[in-house]
Amino acid sequence: MKSQKYKLFMLLALAFSSCDNSLDLNPLDQISTSTFWKTKSDFDKALTANYASMQADPWAVELPVWNCLTDDGFAQHNSGAAKEITSGSISPSTGGYVSGVYSESYKAIARVNIFLAQLKAYANPDVTETDRKLYEAETRFLRAFYYFQLYHLYGDVPLVLEPLTLETQNQPKVPAAEILAQINADLDFAIANLNANAYPQNGGHAAASSAQALKARVLMYAAYGENGTPDAAILAQVKALATEIMLKYSLSPNFEDVFRDAGQKNNPEIIFSTNFLAPNNTRPWDMYYGDWLVASPLQNFVDAFECTDGLPYGVSPLTDKKEPFKNRDPRLAKTVFVDHPDFGGGRVHIPSNSRPSGYGVLKFLEPGNIPFGYSTLSQQNAVVLRLADVLLMYAEAQNELAGPDATVYRAINDVRLRSKMPALPAGLTKAQMREKIRHERRIELAFEGLRYYDLKRWHIAGEVLNSVKDSFVPYKFEDKFYKWPIPQPEIDKSGGVLKQNEDYL
């Protein structure tokens, strides 16, 4: 899915500013608004720039680092300020993701809002009404993604839907419920107006099913509220969305193809991804995870993979302590490497960095890029939404609504059987199935950046994270961390308009 649109994003990164200089000169080193927004081609380029915002590290190459905020991994280089976050040193002055997600999200939202304002003002006939709706749908899909990050991590935040000026730049927070309502409004518009084709046939552009999958994720998070008890009406919406999506996609025959460059093109499982294209538009996937070991899986995570008979490691008679990867869920060897990546056939790389836990993340590495290093051009796409996640969302929603019926078993077993794991045993209770689904999400979606969200929406983050004993920093999760503080620089520059979250005053 290497769309040519990503070659253009650097040109447009500067296309959203204007100059009110007394000389009224066009800048020579950037595109000026006085000469831009004049043709449909300009809007095509600006749309590319909006998609390029998704290439920011927190939701692209650093997706695996999010799992280092959980019981899954350790970030030895402290990417995203993972050590501070896991050890409970979260404050308004914390850097990394605590400040970065806020600023990156609003930067991307500003780009969307400028695009929409220019589109509304544009009157030339080369942009048809059909074009106009599609442009708006794509950018509102992207805006919904960023507002979901803000809603999930910070709660009450400013709701900005128009380009800001010097007079309006300081915006107050609104209740999180208003942010959620806007997310849903944007996604509903996107679902109604995006292309009906499945994502692999859409040339890298978001499809209606992409917006449906994102809305299912948003609603799945919103359904659990403040105490982890799910709202049946919201889960019914998730079930309906997932049911529609499941008609258009199928699981990739090979689990690993979803994450490796060679297997991503036209992959039937991918519902939306952030795309890259070498040589000019790459990210250091292979260097980060295959050479530097930016994310190191913890022993408790490795031990969580079942044996091939479906029984827990250490309980199953197939447990082999001398060869711990033997007779294990095949996804373990496709997710984790021991000491160094070895793809067989002499495709081996010896990392230049230390191996704190003895393990590294294999899942996102491209064997064809060995040796991994500074010169490696990694063009693997960041998979944001895929069918396995949707199947597990369906299973979770339907299990909470009606218990473990045949459709729940089918959804979760489809995911397991793809990796040649046995079907779940019949006769599980709702509570037992709930634990199986949560376990399956941890294994299937490992290091895809979702477990931190899952632990928080289930409202078990404190229980799980405060029990971690095999990391290299002490874990401490307090209830106030369910919402992060607004970054202090944002408070300072607002002139008193933006208020800090109460738990951090």
ChimeraX attribute file (.defattr): number of C-alpha atoms within 10 A of each C-alpha:
attribute: neighborCount
match mode: 1-to-1
recipient: residues
	/A:1	23
	/A:2	19
	/A:3	14
	/A:4	14
	/A:5	20
	/A:6	21
	/A:7	19
	/A:8	17
	/A:9	20
	/A:10	14
	/A:11	14
	/A:12	19
	/A:13	19
	/A:14	16
	/A:15	22
	/A:16	21
	/A:17	13
	/A:18	13
	/A:19	13
	/A:20	8
	/A:21	8
	/A:22	6
	/A:23	7
	/A:24	8
	/A:25	11
	/A:26	16
	/A:27	10
	/A:28	7
	/A:29	7
	/A:30	14
	/A:31	18
	/A:32	18
	/A:33	16
	/A:34	12
	/A:35	11
	/A:36	15
	/A:37	21
	/A:38	14
	/A:39	15
	/A:40	17
	/A:41	13
	/A:42	15
	/A:43	20
	/A:44	15
	/A:45	21
	/A:46	27
	/A:47	23
	/A:48	23
	/A:49	27
	/A:50	24
	/A:51	22
	/A:52	22
	/A:53	23
	/A:54	22
	/A:55	20
	/A:56	17
	/A:57	17
	/A:58	20
	/A:59	22
	/A:60	24
	/A:61	23
	/A:62	24
	/A:63	18
	/A:64	27
	/A:65	28
	/A:66	26
	/A:67	26
	/A:68	30
	/A:69	24
	/A:70	25
	/A:71	26
	/A:72	28
	/A:73	31
	/A:74	30
	/A:75	25
	/A:76	21
	/A:77	13
	/A:78	16
	/A:79	18
	/A:80	24
	/A:81	21
	/A:82	27
	/A:83	22
	/A:84	21
	/A:85	25
	/A:86	22
	/A:87	16
	/A:88	15
	/A:89	16
	/A:90	21
	/A:91	20
	/A:92	19
	/A:93	14
	/A:94	20
	/A:95	18
	/A:96	16
	/A:97	20
	/A:98	24
	/A:99	22
	/A:100	17
	/A:101	23
	/A:102	21
	/A:103	15
	/A:104	18
	/A:105	21
	/A:106	18
	/A:107	13
	/A:108	22
	/A:109	27
	/A:110	20
	/A:111	23
	/A:112	28
	/A:113	19
	/A:114	19
	/A:115	24
	/A:116	20
	/A:117	13
	/A:118	16
	/A:119	18
	/A:120	11
	/A:121	9
	/A:122	17
	/A:123	12
	/A:124	10
	/A:125	9
	/A:126	11
	/A:127	17
	/A:128	12
	/A:129	10
	/A:130	9
	/A:131	12
	/A:132	16
	/A:133	17
	/A:134	18
	/A:135	22
	/A:136	22
	/A:137	26
	/A:138	27
	/A:139	23
	/A:140	25
	/A:141	29
	/A:142	25
	/A:143	25
	/A:144	25
	/A:145	23
	/A:146	23
	/A:147	24
	/A:148	24
	/A:149	17
	/A:150	24
	/A:151	22
	/A:152	20
	/A:153	22
	/A:154	21
	/A:155	23
	/A:156	23
	/A:157	24
	/A:158	19
	/A:159	18
	/A:160	18
	/A:161	15
	/A:162	15
	/A:163	18
	/A:164	14
	/A:165	8
	/A:166	6
	/A:167	6
	/A:168	10
	/A:169	12
	/A:170	18
	/A:171	17
	/A:172	15
	/A:173	18
	/A:174	13
	/A:175	13
	/A:176	18
	/A:177	13
	/A:178	15
	/A:179	23
	/A:180	22
	/A:181	11
	/A:182	19
	/A:183	24
	/A:184	20
	/A:185	15
	/A:186	23
	/A:187	29
	/A:188	18
	/A:189	19
	/A:190	29
	/A:191	23
	/A:192	15
	/A:193	19
	/A:194	24
	/A:195	20
	/A:196	16
	/A:197	13
	/A:198	21
	/A:199	26
	/A:200	22
	/A:201	15
	/A:202	16
	/A:203	14
	/A:204	19
	/A:205	23
	/A:206	28
	/A:207	27
	/A:208	26
	/A:209	27
	/A:210	28
	/A:211	31
	/A:212	25
	/A:213	29
	/A:214	24
	/A:215	26
	/A:216	24
	/A:217	21
	/A:218	22
	/A:219	19
	/A:220	26
	/A:221	21
	/A:222	20
	/A:223	23
	/A:224	19
	/A:225	15
	/A:226	13
	/A:227	11
	/A:228	16
	/A:229	13
	/A:230	20
	/A:231	17
	/A:232	16
	/A:233	10
	/A:234	17
	/A:235	26
	/A:236	19
	/A:237	17
	/A:238	26
	/A:239	22
	/A:240	15
	/A:241	22
	/A:242	26
	/A:243	14
	/A:244	13
	/A:245	22
	/A:246	19
	/A:247	9
	/A:248	16
	/A:249	20
	/A:250	16
	/A:251	19
	/A:252	19
	/A:253	13
	/A:254	10
	/A:255	21
	/A:256	20
	/A:257	18
	/A:258	26
	/A:259	19
	/A:260	21
	/A:261	24
	/A:262	14
	/A:263	17
	/A:264	23
	/A:265	15
	/A:266	14
	/A:267	22
	/A:268	20
	/A:269	26
	/A:270	25
	/A:271	27
	/A:272	25
	/A:273	23
	/A:274	25
	/A:275	25
	/A:276	26
	/A:277	21
	/A:278	14
	/A:279	11
	/A:280	11
	/A:281	17
	/A:282	18
	/A:283	24
	/A:284	19
	/A:285	26
	/A:286	28
	/A:287	24
	/A:288	20
	/A:289	25
	/A:290	31
	/A:291	24
	/A:292	20
	/A:293	27
	/A:294	26
	/A:295	30
	/A:296	28
	/A:297	29
	/A:298	24
	/A:299	17
	/A:300	15
	/A:301	17
	/A:302	20
	/A:303	16
	/A:304	18
	/A:305	23
	/A:306	25
	/A:307	27
	/A:308	19
	/A:309	16
	/A:310	17
	/A:311	17
	/A:312	17
	/A:313	24
	/A:314	15
	/A:315	10
	/A:316	15
	/A:317	12
	/A:318	18
	/A:319	20
	/A:320	15
	/A:321	10
	/A:322	7
	/A:323	9
	/A:324	15
	/A:325	21
	/A:326	16
	/A:327	17
	/A:328	24
	/A:329	24
	/A:330	18
	/A:331	20
	/A:332	23
	/A:333	17
	/A:334	16
	/A:335	22
	/A:336	21
	/A:337	21
	/A:338	16
	/A:339	18
	/A:340	21
	/A:341	23
	/A:342	15
	/A:343	17
	/A:344	8
	/A:345	6
	/A:346	7
	/A:347	13
	/A:348	15
	/A:349	19
	/A:350	14
	/A:351	20
	/A:352	14
	/A:353	13
	/A:354	15
	/A:355	20
	/A:356	18
	/A:357	19
	/A:358	14
	/A:359	22
	/A:360	28
	/A:361	27
	/A:362	24
	/A:363	25
	/A:364	25
	/A:365	26
	/A:366	23
	/A:367	20
	/A:368	13
	/A:369	18
	/A:370	18
	/A:371	18
	/A:372	27
	/A:373	19
	/A:374	11
	/A:375	10
	/A:376	18
	/A:377	20
	/A:378	25
	/A:379	24
	/A:380	31
	/A:381	27
	/A:382	27
	/A:383	20
	/A:384	21
	/A:385	21
	/A:386	23
	/A:387	23
	/A:388	26
	/A:389	22
	/A:390	25
	/A:391	24
	/A:392	24
	/A:393	26
	/A:394	27
	/A:395	28
	/A:396	28
	/A:397	27
	/A:398	21
	/A:399	22
	/A:400	20
	/A:401	17
	/A:402	11
	/A:403	18
	/A:404	23
	/A:405	16
	/A:406	10
	/A:407	13
	/A:408	22
	/A:409	19
	/A:410	17
	/A:411	19
	/A:412	25
	/A:413	21
	/A:414	19
	/A:415	22
	/A:416	21
	/A:417	13
	/A:418	15
	/A:419	17
	/A:420	14
	/A:421	20
	/A:422	17
	/A:423	16
	/A:424	16
	/A:425	9
	/A:426	10
	/A:427	10
	/A:428	15
	/A:429	13
	/A:430	17
	/A:431	13
	/A:432	11
	/A:433	23
	/A:434	19
	/A:435	13
	/A:436	16
	/A:437	20
	/A:438	16
	/A:439	14
	/A:440	20
	/A:441	21
	/A:442	20
	/A:443	22
	/A:444	20
	/A:445	16
	/A:446	23
	/A:447	24
	/A:448	22
	/A:449	22
	/A:450	19
	/A:451	24
	/A:452	17
	/A:453	20
	/A:454	17
	/A:455	20
	/A:456	23
	/A:457	23
	/A:458	19
	/A:459	19
	/A:460	13
	/A:461	23
	/A:462	17
	/A:463	12
	/A:464	14
	/A:465	22
	/A:466	17
	/A:467	14
	/A:468	18
	/A:469	14
	/A:470	16
	/A:471	21
	/A:472	15
	/A:473	16
	/A:474	16
	/A:475	24
	/A:476	17
	/A:477	20
	/A:478	13
	/A:479	11
	/A:480	13
	/A:481	21
	/A:482	20
	/A:483	18
	/A:484	24
	/A:485	25
	/A:486	25
	/A:487	22
	/A:488	18
	/A:489	11
	/A:490	19
	/A:491	16
	/A:492	12
	/A:493	12
	/A:494	15
	/A:495	11
	/A:496	13
	/A:497	14
	/A:498	19
	/A:499	19
	/A:500	20
	/A:501	19
	/A:502	8
	/A:503	12
	/A:504	14
	/A:505	9
